[in-house]
Amino acid sequence: MDVVLEAFDTYLFDPLYATLLPAGSSVLTPNATYSSLREVPTAAPYASAWEYKPASQYVSFTPGKYAYMSQWSRDDMRRQFLSLFLITWVFGVVFYYIVATLSYFFVFDKSTFNHPRYLKNQIRLEMRQANIAFPFMAILTAPWFLVEVRGYSKIYDTVEQSPGWWYNIVQFPIFFLFTDFCIYWIHRGLHHPRIYKYLHKPHHKWIMPTPFASHAFHPLDGYAQGLPYHIFPFILPLQKFAYVALFLFINIWTVMIHDGEYYAENPVINGAACHTMHHLYFNHNYGQFTTLWDRLGGSYRKPNDELFRRELKNMSATWNKQAKDADEMIKSVEGTEGRVYLAEAKKDR
């Protein structure tokens, strides 16, 4: 994340902080991080003891004059936290809308709108829930990025700093196995009756989700399921560009498993079909990437065959059976429903 922060500092935050918090004539002593310190004459019109050191040997962003013109230098912990919070929040929102919108227009099956358990104004409600969740998830996530940027994780830059050249390959399957395992148990725990109604219930409002449901969580729910990604580099090494790439991929994957297109008729991949079973039947398919832990934990439910047969997928008989099964599960899990379905709203007109 330090490379991302360096880029944002160079092109956005340096002039912003220099304008909002201009430096005085006295030398400030910032908190030490990845940067080293140097002396600056106190007679200078602006003064900073911060010295530029690239976050990576592969990519660097040469700072301009504004990098030295703020009371909060780049390695000030307060500035780093605020910057990382803003990056996580704003970039997260932008990335969510770009990926979900692309999925909506080019992948999502619009016939879902006619499903008897599609909600009235559902996309608007999904967006609203996501918009509420993002800033809270960002403020909880920023501390993980902060301690990583300040050098307390096992994230490395060059091949020479890794355990070996081979690790640059095996880090990916290890990461997926670790996060898939952790998310399985976190997600399953969120379905415990004492927790579900407070944290996970908002996400299960969407029985037939759209791509915009991907991040429509209660903030603590979304944060809890994201924890394994942030914990991993404090346990095992992870190359810093792989870290950023995996973080982006995870957000894309989260959209993909809510897009309603069932390409992965595969017993291993926990794709959109498996996740649709989760939204319809609740207590199955908790995994994120694979069906491994669901199979071992006894919670795997094979996607219905009709999901992969377009001529059967959208039949009234299929939808009515799904609606009946979902209603029974909702009644046993949630009790009072509190949902307004689009199909029923149309009938009442």
N, C-alpha and C positions, 0 to 999 in steps of 0.2 A: 504493500500500500504506500510505501514511502516514495516510489516512483510516480504514482498517481498524484500524491500530495505535492511533489516537486513540480509536476507539470501544471497543476492548478495554481500553485504559488506563483510560478513564472508568468502565467498568462492572465490570472484573475486576482488572486489574493494579495500579491505584493502591492499593486497600485491601490487596491481597496483599503488595506490596512494602513498604508502610507497616508491616505487621505483622511481616514477616520481617526487614526491614532498616530499622528506625526511625531517623529522623534524630536527630543529637545537637544540641547548642546552637550549634555553630560552623557558619559558612557554608561550604558545599562549592562547589567550582568545577567544574561539569560540562563535558563537551565540548560545544562549540557546534554546533548543527545548525539546524533550521528555526526554533528558538525564539530569542528574544533574552534577554538577561540583565538582572536588576535586583538592587538591593541590598536585603537583608532585615536588620532589626535583629538583632544577635547575642543580644539578651536574649529573643527569642521562644522559646517552649517547643519549637518545631521550626523549622528554617530551611532554605530552599532558594533558590538563585539562579535557578531556572528560572521563566520567565514564559510563560503560555499564549498561543499564537497558533494560530488554527484552521488545520488542514491544507488546508481548502478553503473557498472563498467561498460554496459552495452548501450545504454540510452542515457542522455543527459540533456538538461535544459539550462542553458547559460542564463543566469539571472541578470536583470537589468538594474538600473539605478534605484528603482523603487524597493528592491530587496533590502536595502540598507536604510530606508527612510521611515521606519515605523518604530514606535515604542516596543511593540511586540515583534521581536525578530523571529525568523522562521523556526528556530528551535525553542521558542517559548512554549511551555506546555499548555498554557491557556489558549494560545492561538492555534496550536495543533489540534486540540480537542474541538474547538469551535469549527475549524476548517473541515475536520474529518466528519463532524456531525452534519455540516451543510452539504458536503460531497455525498455522504451516504443518503441523506434525505432527498435532496434535489435530483441528483443523478439517478437515485433509485426510482423516483417518480417518473422521470423522463424515460428511463430505460423500460420501465413497466408499460407505459403507454405506447411506446414505439413497438415493442415486441408483441404485446397483446393486440394492438391495432392491426399489425401485419398478420397475425394469426387469425384475427376476426375476419379480415377481408379475403385472405388467400387459403385458409385451412378450415376454419370453423364451419360446421354443417348448420346452415341457417334453418333447416327444417326443425331444429331443436325448439324454435319459437312456438311450434305447434304442439309440443309435448304437453300432456295434461298437467305435468308438475313443473312447468316453466313458470316462474313468478311474473306477476305484473311489474313492469318497470325494473326488471331484474338487472340489466346492465348498469342502469343508473345507480341502483342499490349496491352493486358490486364495487363500482368506482368509488362511491361514497365511503364504504367500509375500508377500502384500500387507502384512500386519502387520509382517513382518520388514523389508520395504523402506521403509516410510513414515518411521520415525525417521531412517534414514541419508540418504534423499533430502531430508528436511527440513533436516538440519544442513548439507548441501551447498548447498541452495537459499537458506537464510537470509542468507548474505553478499550475494547479489544483491539481496534485498529491503532489506538494511541500507544498502548504498550508494545505493539508490534513495531510501529514506526520508531519507537525509542529504544529498540534493540533487545527486547526481552524474549523474543520468540526464537524458534529454530529456523526461521526463513533465511535462505542463503541466496547469493547472487550468481556466482560463477560456478562452472563445473568443478574447478579445483577446490571449492569450498564444500562440495557435496561429499557424502560418504564414499562415493565412487561413481564412475560414469554410468554404471548400470542403474544407480538409484534414480537418475533422471528419467528413466523409463518406468521402473516399478513404483515410483511414488504415486502414479495415477491409479492403478488398481488398488493399492493400499488405501489411498484416500477414499475411493468409492466404497470399498468394503467397510471401512471405519465409519464413514458418515451414514451409510445405508443401515448399518447395525444400530447406531445410536438413534437415528431418526425413527427407526421401527419402534424402539422401546419408548421414546419420548411421545411419539404419536399414539401408541397404544395406551400409554399412561394418561394422555389427554382425554381418552374415552372412558376413563374411570368415572362412574356416576357422580362422585363428589367434586370432580374437576370439570367434567364435560360441560355442564350447564353454565359455568362461569367463564370458561376460556374458549373451548372448541366449538360450542354450539353456533356462534356466528358464522363460521365457515361452512357448517352443514345446513345453513339456510338454503344453500344452492343445491337442490336435488339434481338438477340438470345444469351443471355449470357452463359458463362461457369462459373464454380466455381471460376475461377481466376478473374472474373469481380467483385467479391464481394467487393473488396477494391480498384477497379480501378476508383478512383474519382479524381476530382480536389481537391487539399489539403484543401481549405476552405470549400468545399462542405462536405467532409468527416468529418472535424472538427465540422462543424455546426450541422451535424446530430448526432454527438457523445456528444454534449454539455449536453443534458438532463441527461445522465448517471453520469456526473461529478457534475452537479448542485444538483441532488437529495440529497446526503448526507450533503449538507449545508442547506437544508430545513428541512429534516426529518432524524431521526436516522437510521443507517444501520450498522449491525454487520460487522466487518472488513473482516472476511473470506467470508461472503455472498457477500461483495463488490467485492472481487477478483473473486469469482466463477461466479457472474453475469457478470462481465466484460469479462471473458472467454466465457461464454455462448453466449453473444451478438455477439461476433466475429464468433462463430460457426454458430449461427443462420443466420448471414449475408451471410455466404457461402451457407447454406442450401437453402435459398430462391433464389439462383442463380444456383442450380444444375440441373434444367431441369427435375426432377422426381416429378410427381404430386401425392403424396400420400394423401395429406390433402384435400379430397373432403368434405369440412366442411364449413358451412356458417359463422363460427366465426374466425377460424384460417386464418391469412393472410400468407399462405405458398407460395411455389414456383409457384403454378398455378396462384395465385393472382398477384404475382410479375411479372410473365411472361406477364400477361395482361397489367401491367404497362409499361413494356419495348416495347410492341407491340403498345399500344394505348395511351401511354404517360400521359394523364390527368385523370387517374383513379388509385385507390388502392395505396394511399400514405402511408398507415399505415405500421407499422413495425411488430407487433405481431398479431393484431386482425383486423377484419373488422369493429369494432364498430364505430370508428371516421369517416371512409369513409361513412358508412351508414348514420350517423348523418349529415355529411357534404355534402351529395349528390354526392359523387365521387366514390361510390362503383360500380364495374363492375364484375358481376359473371363470373368466368372462363368458357370458352367455354366447352361444354360437351365432345367434342372430345379429350380434353387434358387428360381425365381420361379413355379413351378407346384406348388401345394400337393399335387395328386394324385400328382405324381412325386417331390417333394422327399423324402418319408419312405418311399419304397419300398425294400424290401430290396435290390433290384438296384442302386439308386442308392447306398445306404450301403455295400454290399459293394465296389462299384467305388472309392468314395472311400477305404475302408479299405485296399484293395490298393494304390492309388496312394500313399497316405500311408506305408504300410509300406515301399514301395520307396524313397521319398524319405528316410525316417528311416534306413534301412540305409545309404544312400550318404552321408548328411550326418553322422549320429551314430554309426553302427556299432552297438554294443551298445545295446539299447533301454532296458531298465530301467523299463518302464511296466507297470502292472497295470490291465487294462481291466475295467469292471464286468460286461460281458457274459460274459467268460471266467471271472470270479470266481464268477458265478452258476452256470455250468456245472460248476465244480469242487465245488460243494456236494453 
